Amino acid sequence: MSYRSLKLAGLSATIVAAALVLTACGGQPAAGGGSTEGAGASGSVVADGSSTVAPLTEAAADFFRDEAPDVNVTVATSGTGGGFAKFCADETDISNASRPIKDEEIALCEEAGIEYTEIVIANDGLSVVVNPENDFAQCLTVEQLNTIWGPDAEGTVTNWNQVDPSFPDLPLALFGAGTDSGTFDYFTDAINGEEGAIRTDYSPSEDDNITVQGVSGDEGAIGFLGLSYVEENPDSMKAVEVDGGAGCVAPTAETVQDGTYSPLGRPLFIYVNNASYADKPQVKSFVDFYVESEAEVAEAALFIGLTEEQKATAQDELATLG
Protein backbone atom coordinates (compact mmCIF):
# COMPACT_ATOMS: atom_id res chain seq x y z
CA MET A 1 0.00 0.00 0.00
CA SER A 2 1.44 3.37 -0.99
CA TYR A 3 1.76 6.26 1.41
CA ARG A 4 -1.14 8.68 1.33
CA SER A 5 -0.56 11.45 -1.19
CA LEU A 6 -0.51 14.47 1.07
CA LYS A 7 1.40 17.75 1.02
CA LEU A 8 4.05 17.38 3.67
CA ALA A 9 5.14 21.02 3.73
CA GLY A 10 3.48 23.57 5.98
CA LEU A 11 1.88 21.08 8.37
CA SER A 12 0.89 22.49 11.76
CA ALA A 13 2.58 20.32 14.35
CA THR A 14 0.57 18.32 16.85
CA ILE A 15 2.99 17.28 19.58
CA VAL A 16 3.37 13.51 19.43
CA ALA A 17 5.99 11.19 20.86
CA ALA A 18 6.54 7.49 21.34
CA ALA A 19 6.49 5.34 24.45
CA LEU A 20 9.36 2.88 24.33
CA VAL A 21 9.55 -0.40 26.22
CA LEU A 22 12.77 -2.38 25.85
CA THR A 23 12.28 -6.14 25.68
CA ALA A 24 15.27 -8.48 25.65
CA CYS A 25 15.26 -11.75 23.72
CA GLY A 26 18.82 -12.31 22.37
CA GLY A 27 20.01 -10.47 19.26
CA GLN A 28 21.58 -10.45 15.85
CA PRO A 29 21.44 -8.09 12.86
CA ALA A 30 18.59 -8.14 10.34
CA ALA A 31 18.44 -7.31 6.64
CA GLY A 32 20.36 -4.44 5.05
CA GLY A 33 23.71 -2.76 5.58
CA GLY A 34 25.05 0.69 6.44
CA SER A 35 28.02 2.96 6.24
CA THR A 36 28.03 6.25 8.14
CA GLU A 37 25.77 7.82 10.73
CA GLY A 38 23.59 10.93 10.61
CA ALA A 39 23.18 12.95 7.45
CA GLY A 40 25.76 10.79 5.68
CA ALA A 41 23.98 7.50 6.40
CA SER A 42 23.34 5.09 3.57
CA GLY A 43 21.98 1.61 3.09
CA SER A 44 18.57 0.01 3.57
CA VAL A 45 15.93 -0.07 6.28
CA VAL A 46 13.39 -2.89 5.89
CA ALA A 47 9.93 -2.60 7.47
CA ASP A 48 6.90 -4.87 7.15
CA GLY A 49 3.66 -5.61 8.96
CA SER A 50 0.39 -3.78 9.57
CA SER A 51 -1.29 -1.99 6.67
CA THR A 52 -2.77 0.38 9.26
CA VAL A 53 0.64 1.46 10.58
CA ALA A 54 2.33 1.46 7.17
CA PRO A 55 1.26 5.03 6.31
CA LEU A 56 3.00 6.30 9.46
CA THR A 57 6.27 4.57 8.57
CA GLU A 58 5.96 5.66 4.95
CA ALA A 59 5.38 9.26 6.03
CA ALA A 60 8.45 9.08 8.26
CA ALA A 61 10.44 7.66 5.33
CA ASP A 62 9.30 10.52 3.08
CA PHE A 63 10.41 13.12 5.60
CA PHE A 64 13.67 11.25 6.27
CA ARG A 65 14.52 11.16 2.58
CA ASP A 66 15.23 14.88 2.74
CA GLU A 67 17.69 14.29 5.59
CA ALA A 68 19.33 11.11 4.27
CA PRO A 69 18.71 10.64 0.53
CA ASP A 70 21.08 7.66 0.38
CA VAL A 71 18.98 5.59 2.80
CA ASN A 72 16.31 3.39 1.18
CA VAL A 73 13.40 2.68 3.53
CA THR A 74 11.08 -0.04 2.19
CA VAL A 75 7.67 -0.63 3.75
CA ALA A 76 5.67 -3.80 2.97
CA THR A 77 2.25 -4.85 4.30
CA SER A 78 2.02 -8.50 5.33
CA GLY A 79 -0.37 -7.73 8.19
CA THR A 80 0.67 -7.52 11.83
CA GLY A 81 1.02 -11.29 12.25
CA GLY A 82 2.83 -11.73 8.95
CA GLY A 83 5.15 -8.88 9.86
CA PHE A 84 6.07 -10.44 13.20
CA ALA A 85 6.78 -13.76 11.46
CA LYS A 86 9.34 -12.02 9.23
CA PHE A 87 10.69 -9.89 12.08
CA CYS A 88 11.27 -12.89 14.34
CA ALA A 89 12.90 -14.70 11.42
CA ASP A 90 15.43 -11.83 11.28
CA GLU A 91 14.21 -10.65 7.87
CA THR A 92 13.27 -7.07 8.79
CA ASP A 93 14.58 -4.17 10.85
CA ILE A 94 11.18 -2.78 11.83
CA SER A 95 7.81 -4.49 12.31
CA ASN A 96 4.69 -2.32 12.01
CA ALA A 97 1.96 -3.54 14.36
CA SER A 98 -1.59 -2.52 15.19
CA ARG A 99 -1.52 -4.65 18.37
CA PRO A 100 1.13 -5.67 20.90
CA ILE A 101 3.31 -8.69 20.16
CA LYS A 102 1.74 -11.99 21.29
CA ASP A 103 3.32 -14.56 23.61
CA GLU A 104 3.85 -17.01 20.77
CA GLU A 105 5.56 -14.31 18.71
CA ILE A 106 7.76 -13.39 21.66
CA ALA A 107 8.74 -17.05 21.84
CA LEU A 108 9.67 -17.04 18.14
CA CYS A 109 11.91 -14.02 18.67
CA GLU A 110 13.48 -15.62 21.73
CA GLU A 111 14.18 -18.82 19.81
CA ALA A 112 15.82 -16.84 17.00
CA GLY A 113 17.76 -14.65 19.42
CA ILE A 114 16.08 -11.40 18.40
CA GLU A 115 16.12 -8.43 20.78
CA TYR A 116 13.59 -5.70 20.06
CA THR A 117 12.21 -2.40 21.28
CA GLU A 118 8.49 -1.72 21.30
CA ILE A 119 7.54 1.83 20.33
CA VAL A 120 4.02 3.16 20.79
CA ILE A 121 3.90 5.36 17.72
CA ALA A 122 0.38 6.89 17.72
CA ASN A 123 -3.23 6.28 18.68
CA ASP A 124 -5.98 5.15 16.33
CA GLY A 125 -9.70 4.58 16.41
CA LEU A 126 -10.86 1.36 14.82
CA SER A 127 -13.88 2.50 12.81
CA VAL A 128 -17.07 0.71 11.82
CA VAL A 129 -18.00 2.03 8.38
CA VAL A 130 -21.03 1.91 6.12
CA ASN A 131 -21.86 3.03 2.62
CA PRO A 132 -22.48 6.80 2.23
CA GLU A 133 -26.08 6.08 1.16
CA ASN A 134 -26.81 4.34 4.46
CA ASP A 135 -28.99 6.80 6.42
CA PHE A 136 -30.32 4.41 9.09
CA ALA A 137 -27.29 2.92 10.89
CA GLN A 138 -26.14 6.14 12.52
CA CYS A 139 -25.17 4.39 15.78
CA LEU A 140 -24.70 0.70 16.55
CA THR A 141 -24.29 -0.90 19.96
CA VAL A 142 -21.59 -3.45 20.66
CA GLU A 143 -24.38 -6.02 20.92
CA GLN A 144 -25.65 -5.13 17.44
CA LEU A 145 -22.13 -5.34 16.04
CA ASN A 146 -21.78 -8.76 17.65
CA THR A 147 -25.08 -9.76 16.05
CA ILE A 148 -23.60 -8.85 12.66
CA TRP A 149 -20.06 -10.15 13.11
CA GLY A 150 -20.24 -12.98 15.64
CA PRO A 151 -19.53 -16.57 14.53
CA ASP A 152 -23.18 -17.53 15.09
CA ALA A 153 -24.25 -14.96 12.49
CA GLU A 154 -22.66 -16.91 9.66
CA GLY A 155 -25.28 -17.84 7.10
CA THR A 156 -28.12 -16.64 9.35
CA VAL A 157 -27.83 -12.86 9.82
CA THR A 158 -27.83 -11.71 6.22
CA ASN A 159 -30.09 -8.65 6.24
CA TRP A 160 -30.06 -5.29 8.03
CA ASN A 161 -33.63 -5.84 9.33
CA GLN A 162 -32.33 -8.81 11.33
CA VAL A 163 -30.03 -6.45 13.24
CA ASP A 164 -32.84 -4.04 14.11
CA PRO A 165 -36.49 -4.33 12.98
CA SER A 166 -36.48 -0.61 12.19
CA PHE A 167 -33.72 -1.10 9.64
CA PRO A 168 -34.72 -1.67 5.99
CA ASP A 169 -34.95 -4.94 4.10
CA LEU A 170 -31.43 -4.65 2.69
CA PRO A 171 -28.88 -7.47 2.31
CA LEU A 172 -25.71 -7.15 4.37
CA ALA A 173 -22.38 -7.05 2.55
CA LEU A 174 -19.44 -7.55 4.93
CA PHE A 175 -15.85 -6.34 4.51
CA GLY A 176 -12.94 -6.20 6.93
CA ALA A 177 -9.41 -7.10 7.87
CA GLY A 178 -7.90 -10.52 7.20
CA THR A 179 -6.61 -12.92 9.83
CA ASP A 180 -3.00 -11.71 9.64
CA SER A 181 -4.08 -8.17 10.55
CA GLY A 182 -3.81 -6.69 14.03
CA THR A 183 -7.05 -4.88 13.20
CA PHE A 184 -8.71 -8.29 12.86
CA ASP A 185 -7.38 -9.41 16.26
CA TYR A 186 -8.44 -6.19 17.94
CA PHE A 187 -11.92 -6.04 16.42
CA THR A 188 -12.82 -9.66 17.08
CA ASP A 189 -11.67 -9.43 20.70
CA ALA A 190 -13.47 -6.14 21.37
CA ILE A 191 -16.74 -7.01 19.62
CA ASN A 192 -16.98 -10.81 19.78
CA GLY A 193 -15.10 -11.39 23.03
CA GLU A 194 -12.31 -13.54 21.61
CA GLU A 195 -9.48 -12.97 19.16
CA GLY A 196 -10.24 -14.68 15.88
CA ALA A 197 -13.93 -15.29 16.67
CA ILE A 198 -15.85 -14.08 13.61
CA ARG A 199 -18.20 -15.28 10.90
CA THR A 200 -16.23 -16.44 7.88
CA ASP A 201 -18.69 -15.41 5.18
CA TYR A 202 -17.26 -11.91 4.76
CA SER A 203 -14.70 -10.43 2.37
CA PRO A 204 -11.35 -10.23 4.23
CA SER A 205 -8.17 -8.45 3.20
CA GLU A 206 -4.89 -7.39 4.80
CA ASP A 207 -5.12 -4.26 2.61
CA ASP A 208 -7.63 -1.82 4.12
CA ASN A 209 -8.05 -0.13 0.74
CA ILE A 210 -9.95 -3.25 -0.40
CA THR A 211 -12.43 -2.67 2.44
CA VAL A 212 -12.80 0.96 1.34
CA GLN A 213 -13.63 -0.17 -2.21
CA GLY A 214 -16.07 -2.82 -1.02
CA VAL A 215 -18.00 -0.54 1.33
CA SER A 216 -18.17 2.28 -1.19
CA GLY A 217 -19.63 -0.04 -3.85
CA ASP A 218 -22.57 -1.61 -1.99
CA GLU A 219 -25.41 0.23 -0.26
CA GLY A 220 -25.82 -2.59 2.27
CA ALA A 221 -22.12 -2.79 3.12
CA ILE A 222 -20.52 -2.59 6.53
CA GLY A 223 -16.83 -2.95 7.36
CA PHE A 224 -14.16 -2.25 9.95
CA LEU A 225 -10.79 -0.50 9.57
CA GLY A 226 -8.62 2.27 11.01
CA LEU A 227 -10.02 5.77 11.51
CA SER A 228 -7.38 7.30 9.24
CA TYR A 229 -8.93 5.55 6.24
CA VAL A 230 -12.28 7.20 6.98
CA GLU A 231 -10.62 10.60 7.16
CA GLU A 232 -8.87 9.95 3.88
CA ASN A 233 -11.98 8.66 2.06
CA PRO A 234 -14.89 10.81 3.29
CA ASP A 235 -16.86 10.40 0.05
CA SER A 236 -16.48 6.61 -0.08
CA MET A 237 -17.82 5.66 3.35
CA LYS A 238 -18.87 7.06 6.69
CA ALA A 239 -18.11 6.04 10.24
CA VAL A 240 -20.86 4.78 12.52
CA GLU A 241 -21.08 5.96 16.11
CA VAL A 242 -20.55 3.12 18.59
CA ASP A 243 -22.40 2.63 21.87
CA GLY A 244 -20.13 0.73 24.23
CA GLY A 245 -22.62 1.07 27.09
CA ALA A 246 -22.42 4.79 27.84
CA GLY A 247 -24.18 6.16 24.78
CA CYS A 248 -23.30 6.75 21.14
CA VAL A 249 -19.78 8.09 20.54
CA ALA A 250 -18.22 9.02 17.22
CA PRO A 251 -14.60 8.07 16.51
CA THR A 252 -12.52 11.26 16.69
CA ALA A 253 -9.07 12.24 17.90
CA GLU A 254 -10.57 13.57 21.13
CA THR A 255 -12.75 10.53 21.90
CA VAL A 256 -9.91 8.12 21.18
CA GLN A 257 -7.49 9.99 23.43
CA ASP A 258 -9.92 10.48 26.32
CA GLY A 259 -11.08 6.85 26.20
CA THR A 260 -14.77 7.55 25.56
CA TYR A 261 -14.67 5.83 22.16
CA SER A 262 -14.87 2.41 23.75
CA PRO A 263 -14.06 -0.36 23.09
CA LEU A 264 -12.51 0.51 19.71
CA GLY A 265 -9.74 3.00 20.57
CA ARG A 266 -6.21 1.57 20.41
CA PRO A 267 -2.47 2.36 20.32
CA LEU A 268 -0.30 1.61 17.28
CA PHE A 269 3.26 0.27 17.41
CA ILE A 270 6.51 -0.28 15.64
CA TYR A 271 9.02 -2.90 16.85
CA VAL A 272 12.69 -2.21 16.21
CA ASN A 273 15.38 -4.90 15.98
CA ASN A 274 17.91 -3.82 18.64
CA ALA A 275 20.88 -5.24 16.75
CA SER A 276 19.84 -3.33 13.64
CA TYR A 277 19.61 -0.18 15.71
CA ALA A 278 23.04 -0.76 17.26
CA ASP A 279 24.92 -2.04 14.20
CA LYS A 280 23.39 -0.16 11.28
CA PRO A 281 23.75 3.62 11.36
CA GLN A 282 20.95 4.06 8.84
CA VAL A 283 18.47 2.19 11.06
CA LYS A 284 19.46 4.19 14.15
CA SER A 285 19.22 7.45 12.22
CA PHE A 286 15.80 6.58 10.81
CA VAL A 287 14.31 5.41 14.12
CA ASP A 288 15.65 8.47 15.96
CA PHE A 289 14.26 10.71 13.24
CA TYR A 290 10.91 8.87 13.27
CA VAL A 291 10.42 9.41 17.00
CA GLU A 292 11.72 12.98 17.01
CA SER A 293 9.44 13.91 14.07
CA GLU A 294 6.29 12.27 15.44
CA ALA A 295 4.24 15.46 15.23
CA GLU A 296 4.73 15.86 11.50
CA VAL A 297 4.53 12.14 10.81
CA ALA A 298 1.25 11.61 12.67
CA GLU A 299 -0.40 14.62 11.09
CA ALA A 300 0.76 13.72 7.59
CA ALA A 301 -0.58 10.16 7.93
CA LEU A 302 -3.86 11.31 9.54
CA PHE A 303 -3.34 9.60 12.90
CA ILE A 304 -3.90 10.68 16.50
CA GLY A 305 -1.22 11.91 18.85
CA LEU A 306 -0.38 10.40 22.21
CA THR A 307 -1.27 11.63 25.67
CA GLU A 308 1.00 13.76 27.83
CA GLU A 309 1.81 10.70 29.94
CA GLN A 310 2.86 8.76 26.84
CA LYS A 311 5.01 11.66 25.69
CA ALA A 312 6.75 11.95 29.05
CA THR A 313 7.51 8.22 29.02
CA ALA A 314 8.87 8.53 25.51
CA GLN A 315 11.30 11.26 26.44
CA ASP A 316 12.69 9.16 29.29
CA GLU A 317 12.89 5.90 27.36
CA LEU A 318 14.28 7.28 24.11
CA ALA A 319 17.36 8.48 26.01
CA THR A 320 18.12 4.87 27.04
CA LEU A 321 18.56 3.85 23.39
CA GLY A 322 21.15 6.52 22.64
Phi, psi and omega in degrees: 000131183277152179297141182304134182280092180234152172287124184267347181275148173074021180283135174283129189279129167259123187292118180227147174218187183230137176270125186248132176234116183276127181237124184263135177213022186111212171158137171199158186292152177256198188296154175099174178215175181207169180233284183244165184263163175073217185297337181268009182295149176214169180115197185242151171233123186249120178236147178207168176130225189300133174286340176288318183277339183309316180300329176295311181293324178292322176296316178300319179296321179296314177298316185294332181301327178291330181274324185220078184295344181269002176261128180256108178261117178254138183231113177253168184229085177266005189085159183301312181295316177297324178295318178294325178300317179289320181298315181284349172266009175066034181258347182225160176268328184226137175243117176281134186216135176258016171205163175294158178296140181274164181302318181291330177284324173301318180297321177298316179295320178298316181297324180274354181075037181260123171264144182214162175239128177272128180238118172283113194262333181187177172248155180212149171258127176279116188262143167264126188236149177228169178297146181302335180279351180285113181247013184245329181267068180284327180216135177235139175280163175300323179296319177293321177296322176294324176300322181284316194255349183295156180304326181290346181281346185301123177075356183243314178267099187235001184221146181300327182289351173276343178278320178207128182300338179281347179282155184287166174283089186218122181299140175283140170233121192250131180224146178181187184290151176278175188291340178275000185268138173295332175298320176300311181301314184294313183296313182296323179291315184290322186263321185254358173085002181201133176301130177088351181277109182197154172295148183261355181269053174231171181263102183266152173201143173284347178260111183296339178296332176293322176296318177304312181297318181295315181293321182291340186260003183217122184299331181267013187282151170215144181210178176221137180193181182289149182302326183300328180291328176293317180296328182278337185233057186294338181270349185264338183195169176222148182277142177267140171291149182240133177256103179271010180124347181239023180105169183285130181227130178277147176283114177220170177302318184292316183288332175289315182293321183273359174084002181282339175276083187242139010257027190250018169271146185203156170275158175241153190226156154237150175243129185249128175294118184298323179293323176299317181297320183282323190260342183243107182304326182291327178289314178302313182298318182292314181297316178301315180297317180305309182293315183294334183256024184304324182301307181294320182296311181297318181292318180297323183267006175065042176248180189251133180292169182270169180283168178299322179296318177296320180296317180298318177298319181300315182299322179288316186284326180299325180297333182287340180276341184283000000 
